[in-house]
């Protein structure tokens, strides 16, 4: 849980604290963990990549031998062993190996009854899902787990009678996809809870926090609409917003390059629109993009330019006015505010460039 950006407002007191203890008695898991630790120290500490790869290969050979045993049982420690191999491959930057380990892990999990079958090791289920979602963000591919299955598309946090609540999506789409609307309602309510927890110094329930965030990520990553469809643009921005709660901001530009490329194209399309509601959508899209995956020196000039142009057309001249627009959409003060406010103030003071460079 320490990797969540809003960790200070999540209650960890009831989390599984010793869920790894019984797994350490499995020789396969214990030996694999030893090889992985050596691989990490040799690769990161000494820079000996080949030594690390050799150790990982040894761990994989032991795992293959285990899988061929006649009395083989898919235990939690076996699943964690494969997960560890996937994690170290991811750390070493070997995406192909990570994907292969993840596919193998999913085959084993399906034989155990799927992710919901990991009820006794909730933390293991969360870690499997997190790696699956992170790899999907990194590659632009759909997640491996749950892909193709039926989802619970109804809002998870709102009562059914509130499910028809109008959203900003309705102001820019005449007949929006109810699945996207329901995800919006969940994400909006989820971020409101985080904002309230910050304001009142309260703690969110850890299990519920993780369940909702993972559910939002899966649903957003498995939806898709046509190119330049407003709903696809909104989905991308919602995904960027949810990912700022899922991963640290410093990791996002490098880990989410496919999403960054999509958002650049989306902003280019929105920049040509002058409808008032679309201009507000543009302000939100620019600010969320800046607070998530678009932060390089080459991206900041045209982001500043586009934000300034949109705010001028909306006659927005102060951060308080801009923040009201952002809060009307989805905005987490704790995560987005420290980046969003300086970004707005810099954009409002910079010289306006009439033409945006093509090298974006």
C-alpha positions as CSV (number, residue, x, y, z in Angstrom):
1,X,0.0,0.0,0.0
2,X,2.9,2.4,0.5
3,X,3.1,3.0,-3.2
4,X,-0.3,4.7,-3.4
5,X,0.1,8.5,-3.6
6,X,-2.7,9.1,-1.0
7,X,-1.3,6.7,1.5
8,X,-1.6,9.1,4.4
9,X,-5.4,9.0,4.1
10,X,-5.8,5.3,3.9
11,X,-6.2,3.2,7.0
12,X,-3.7,0.3,7.0
13,X,-4.4,-0.9,10.5
14,X,-6.7,-3.7,9.4
15,X,-4.5,-4.9,6.4
16,X,-3.0,-8.3,6.3
17,X,0.3,-7.8,8.1
18,X,1.7,-11.3,7.9
19,X,0.3,-12.7,4.7
20,X,3.8,-13.9,3.5
21,X,4.7,-15.8,6.6
22,X,3.3,-19.2,5.6
23,X,4.6,-18.9,2.1
24,X,8.1,-18.7,3.3
25,X,8.0,-22.5,4.2
26,X,7.8,-23.4,0.5
27,X,11.3,-24.1,-0.8
28,X,10.4,-23.0,-4.3
29,X,9.3,-19.6,-3.2
30,X,12.1,-19.2,-0.7
31,X,14.8,-20.1,-3.3
32,X,13.2,-17.9,-5.9
33,X,13.1,-15.0,-3.6
34,X,16.8,-15.5,-2.8
35,X,17.6,-15.5,-6.5
36,X,15.5,-12.4,-7.1
37,X,17.2,-10.6,-4.2
38,X,20.6,-11.5,-5.6
39,X,19.5,-10.4,-9.1
40,X,18.4,-7.1,-7.8
41,X,21.6,-6.4,-5.8
42,X,23.8,-7.5,-8.7
43,X,21.9,-5.6,-11.3
44,X,21.0,-2.4,-9.5
45,X,23.9,-2.3,-6.9
46,X,26.8,-3.5,-9.1
47,X,25.4,-3.1,-12.6
48,X,26.0,-6.8,-13.5
49,X,22.9,-7.3,-15.7
50,X,24.1,-10.8,-17.0
51,X,24.4,-12.1,-13.4
52,X,20.9,-11.0,-12.6
53,X,19.5,-12.7,-15.8
54,X,21.4,-15.9,-15.0
55,X,19.9,-16.0,-11.5
56,X,16.4,-15.4,-12.9
57,X,16.9,-18.2,-15.4
58,X,17.8,-20.6,-12.6
59,X,14.7,-19.6,-10.6
60,X,12.6,-20.2,-13.8
61,X,14.1,-23.7,-14.3
62,X,13.2,-24.6,-10.7
63,X,9.7,-23.4,-11.3
64,X,9.3,-25.4,-14.5
65,X,10.4,-28.5,-12.7
66,X,7.8,-27.9,-10.0
67,X,5.1,-27.5,-12.6
68,X,5.8,-30.9,-14.2
69,X,5.4,-32.8,-11.0
70,X,2.6,-35.4,-11.0
71,X,1.2,-34.2,-7.6
72,X,1.6,-30.5,-8.4
73,X,-0.8,-28.2,-6.6
74,X,-1.3,-24.5,-7.4
75,X,-0.6,-23.0,-4.0
76,X,-0.5,-19.4,-3.0
77,X,3.3,-19.6,-2.8
78,X,3.5,-20.9,-6.4
79,X,1.4,-17.9,-7.6
80,X,3.6,-15.5,-5.6
81,X,6.7,-17.1,-7.1
82,X,5.5,-16.4,-10.6
83,X,4.4,-12.9,-9.6
84,X,7.9,-12.2,-8.2
85,X,9.4,-13.4,-11.5
86,X,7.1,-11.0,-13.4
87,X,8.0,-8.1,-11.0
88,X,11.7,-8.6,-11.3
89,X,11.4,-8.8,-15.1
90,X,9.4,-5.6,-15.0
91,X,12.1,-3.9,-12.8
92,X,14.8,-5.1,-15.3
93,X,12.8,-3.5,-18.1
94,X,12.1,-6.8,-19.9
95,X,8.5,-6.2,-21.0
96,X,8.3,-9.4,-23.1
97,X,9.4,-11.5,-20.2
98,X,7.0,-9.6,-17.9
99,X,4.1,-10.3,-20.2
100,X,5.0,-14.0,-20.5
101,X,5.1,-14.4,-16.7
102,X,1.9,-12.5,-16.4
103,X,0.1,-14.7,-18.9
104,X,1.4,-17.8,-17.1
105,X,0.3,-16.4,-13.8
106,X,-3.2,-15.7,-15.2
107,X,-3.5,-19.3,-16.5
108,X,-2.6,-20.6,-13.0
109,X,-5.1,-18.2,-11.3
110,X,-7.9,-19.3,-13.7
111,X,-7.2,-22.9,-12.6
112,X,-7.7,-21.7,-9.1
113,X,-11.1,-20.2,-9.9
114,X,-10.0,-16.7,-11.0
115,X,-9.0,-13.7,-9.0
116,X,-12.0,-14.0,-6.7
117,X,-10.6,-17.4,-5.8
118,X,-7.8,-15.7,-3.9
119,X,-10.0,-14.8,-1.0
120,X,-7.6,-16.0,1.7
121,X,-4.7,-14.0,0.3
122,X,-6.3,-10.6,-0.5
123,X,-3.0,-8.8,-0.7
124,X,-1.8,-11.4,-3.3
125,X,-4.8,-10.6,-5.4
126,X,-4.2,-6.9,-5.2
127,X,-0.6,-7.3,-6.2
128,X,-1.5,-9.5,-9.2
129,X,-4.1,-6.9,-10.4
130,X,-1.7,-4.0,-9.9
131,X,1.0,-5.5,-12.0
132,X,-1.5,-6.5,-14.7
133,X,-2.9,-2.9,-14.8
134,X,0.5,-1.3,-14.7
135,X,1.8,-3.4,-17.6
136,X,-1.3,-2.4,-19.6
137,X,-0.6,1.3,-18.9
138,X,3.0,0.8,-19.9
139,X,2.3,-1.0,-23.2
140,X,-1.0,0.4,-24.2
141,X,-2.5,-3.1,-24.4
142,X,-5.6,-4.3,-22.6
143,X,-5.1,-5.9,-19.2
144,X,-4.7,-9.7,-19.2
145,X,-6.8,-10.4,-16.1
146,X,-10.6,-10.1,-16.5
147,X,-10.3,-9.2,-20.1
148,X,-13.3,-10.3,-22.1
149,X,-15.3,-11.1,-19.0
150,X,-18.6,-9.4,-18.0
151,X,-18.1,-6.5,-15.7
152,X,-20.3,-5.0,-13.1
153,X,-20.9,-1.8,-15.0
154,X,-23.4,-0.3,-12.6
155,X,-22.0,2.3,-10.2
156,X,-20.3,0.7,-7.2
157,X,-20.6,3.6,-4.8
158,X,-24.0,5.2,-5.6
159,X,-27.4,3.9,-4.9
160,X,-29.4,2.8,-8.0
161,X,-31.8,5.7,-7.7
162,X,-28.8,8.1,-8.2
163,X,-27.4,6.2,-11.2
164,X,-29.1,8.5,-13.7
165,X,-27.4,11.6,-12.2
166,X,-26.4,14.1,-14.9
167,X,-22.7,14.5,-15.3
168,X,-20.4,16.8,-17.3
169,X,-20.3,14.0,-19.9
170,X,-24.0,14.8,-20.7
171,X,-23.1,18.4,-21.6
172,X,-20.8,17.4,-24.4
173,X,-22.4,14.1,-25.5
174,X,-26.1,13.9,-26.4
175,X,-26.4,10.1,-25.7
176,X,-23.4,9.1,-23.6
177,X,-22.5,5.4,-23.0
178,X,-24.1,4.5,-19.7
179,X,-21.0,2.4,-18.8
180,X,-18.8,5.5,-19.1
181,X,-21.3,7.6,-17.1
182,X,-21.4,5.0,-14.3
183,X,-17.6,4.9,-14.2
184,X,-17.6,8.7,-14.0
185,X,-20.1,8.6,-11.0
186,X,-17.8,6.1,-9.2
187,X,-14.6,8.1,-9.9
188,X,-16.3,11.4,-8.9
189,X,-17.6,9.9,-5.6
190,X,-14.2,8.2,-5.0
191,X,-12.3,11.4,-5.4
192,X,-14.8,13.3,-3.3
193,X,-14.1,10.8,-0.5
194,X,-10.4,11.5,-0.8
195,X,-10.9,15.2,-0.7
196,X,-13.1,14.9,2.3
197,X,-10.6,12.6,4.1
198,X,-7.9,15.2,3.5
199,X,-10.1,18.1,4.8
200,X,-11.2,16.2,7.9
201,X,-8.0,14.3,8.6
202,X,-9.9,11.0,8.4
203,X,-8.8,7.7,7.0
204,X,-10.4,5.7,4.1
205,X,-10.9,1.9,4.6
206,X,-7.9,0.3,2.9
207,X,-9.7,-2.7,1.4
208,X,-12.5,-0.6,-0.1
209,X,-10.0,2.0,-1.4
210,X,-8.0,-0.7,-3.2
211,X,-11.1,-2.5,-4.6
212,X,-12.6,0.6,-6.0
213,X,-9.4,1.9,-7.5
214,X,-8.6,-1.4,-9.2
215,X,-12.2,-1.7,-10.4
216,X,-12.0,1.8,-11.9
217,X,-8.7,1.0,-13.7
218,X,-10.0,-2.2,-15.2
219,X,-13.2,-0.7,-16.5
220,X,-11.5,2.4,-17.9
221,X,-8.8,0.3,-19.6
222,X,-11.2,-2.2,-21.1
223,X,-13.6,0.4,-22.7
224,X,-12.8,2.0,-26.1
225,X,-14.5,4.3,-28.5
226,X,-13.7,5.7,-31.9
227,X,-10.8,8.1,-32.7
228,X,-11.7,11.7,-31.8
229,X,-14.9,10.5,-30.2
230,X,-15.5,12.9,-27.2
231,X,-16.2,9.9,-25.0
232,X,-12.8,8.4,-25.9
233,X,-11.2,11.7,-25.0
234,X,-13.0,11.8,-21.6
235,X,-12.0,8.1,-21.0
236,X,-8.4,9.0,-21.6
237,X,-8.5,11.9,-19.2
238,X,-10.4,9.9,-16.6
239,X,-7.8,7.1,-16.9
240,X,-5.0,9.7,-16.4
241,X,-6.8,11.1,-13.4
242,X,-7.3,7.6,-11.8
243,X,-3.7,6.7,-12.5
244,X,-2.5,9.7,-10.5
245,X,-4.1,7.8,-7.5
246,X,-2.7,4.5,-8.6
247,X,1.0,5.4,-9.2
248,X,3.4,8.1,-8.1
249,X,3.4,11.2,-10.3
250,X,7.2,10.9,-10.8
251,X,6.6,7.5,-12.5
252,X,3.8,8.4,-14.8
253,X,5.5,10.1,-17.8
254,X,7.9,7.1,-18.2
255,X,5.4,4.4,-17.4
256,X,2.4,5.6,-19.3
257,X,3.8,6.7,-22.7
258,X,0.9,5.3,-24.8
259,X,-1.6,7.3,-22.7
260,X,0.6,10.4,-23.0
261,X,0.6,10.0,-26.8
262,X,-3.2,9.6,-26.8
263,X,-3.7,12.7,-24.7
264,X,-1.5,14.8,-27.0
265,X,-3.8,13.9,-29.9
266,X,-6.9,14.5,-27.8
267,X,-5.8,17.9,-26.8
268,X,-5.0,18.8,-30.4
269,X,-8.5,17.9,-31.4
270,X,-10.1,19.8,-28.5
271,X,-8.0,22.9,-29.2
272,X,-10.0,23.5,-32.4
273,X,-13.4,23.5,-30.5
274,X,-14.9,26.8,-29.3
275,X,-18.1,25.5,-27.6
276,X,-18.2,26.7,-24.0
277,X,-18.7,23.2,-22.6
278,X,-15.9,21.8,-24.7
279,X,-13.7,24.7,-23.6
280,X,-14.3,23.7,-20.0
281,X,-13.6,20.1,-20.9
282,X,-10.3,21.3,-22.5
283,X,-9.3,23.2,-19.3
284,X,-9.8,20.1,-17.3
285,X,-8.1,17.8,-19.8
286,X,-5.0,20.1,-20.0
287,X,-4.7,20.3,-16.2
288,X,-5.1,16.6,-15.6
289,X,-2.7,15.8,-18.4
290,X,-0.1,18.2,-16.9
291,X,-0.6,16.7,-13.4
292,X,-0.1,13.2,-14.8
293,X,1.7,12.1,-17.9
294,X,2.6,15.3,-19.8
295,X,5.4,17.1,-18.0
296,X,8.5,17.3,-20.2
297,X,10.2,20.6,-21.1
298,X,9.0,20.2,-24.7
299,X,5.4,19.7,-23.7
300,X,5.0,22.6,-21.2
301,X,5.1,25.5,-23.7
302,X,2.2,24.3,-25.8
303,X,0.3,23.1,-22.7
304,X,0.7,26.6,-21.2
305,X,-0.4,28.2,-24.5
306,X,-3.5,26.0,-24.9
307,X,-4.6,26.5,-21.3
308,X,-4.2,30.3,-21.5
309,X,-6.1,30.4,-24.8
310,X,-9.0,28.3,-23.4
311,X,-9.2,30.3,-20.2
312,X,-9.2,33.6,-22.1
313,X,-12.1,32.4,-24.2
314,X,-14.0,31.4,-21.0
315,X,-13.0,34.7,-19.4
316,X,-11.3,32.8,-16.5
317,X,-8.6,35.0,-15.0
318,X,-8.0,33.5,-11.5
319,X,-7.1,30.2,-10.0
320,X,-10.3,30.2,-7.9
321,X,-12.3,30.4,-11.1
322,X,-10.3,27.7,-12.8
323,X,-10.5,25.5,-9.7
324,X,-14.3,25.7,-9.8
325,X,-14.3,24.3,-13.3
326,X,-11.8,21.6,-12.4
327,X,-13.8,20.6,-9.3
328,X,-17.0,20.5,-11.4
329,X,-15.2,17.7,-13.3
330,X,-12.9,15.5,-11.2
331,X,-10.1,17.0,-9.2
332,X,-8.2,15.8,-6.1
333,X,-6.6,18.8,-4.3
334,X,-4.0,16.7,-2.5
335,X,-2.6,15.2,-5.8
336,X,-3.5,17.7,-8.5
337,X,-3.5,21.0,-6.7
338,X,0.3,21.3,-6.0
339,X,0.9,20.9,-9.8
340,X,-2.2,22.5,-11.2
341,X,-2.1,25.9,-9.4
342,X,1.5,26.8,-10.3
343,X,0.8,25.5,-13.9
344,X,-2.3,27.8,-14.2
345,X,-0.5,30.8,-12.7
346,X,2.5,30.3,-15.1
347,X,0.2,29.9,-18.1
348,X,-1.8,33.0,-17.2
349,X,1.4,35.1,-17.0
350,X,3.3,33.8,-20.1
351,X,3.3,35.6,-23.4
352,X,0.6,34.3,-25.7
353,X,1.8,32.6,-28.9
354,X,-0.6,32.8,-31.7
355,X,0.5,29.5,-33.3
356,X,1.4,26.3,-31.6
357,X,4.6,24.5,-32.7
358,X,4.1,21.3,-34.7
359,X,6.8,19.5,-32.8
360,X,4.6,18.5,-29.9
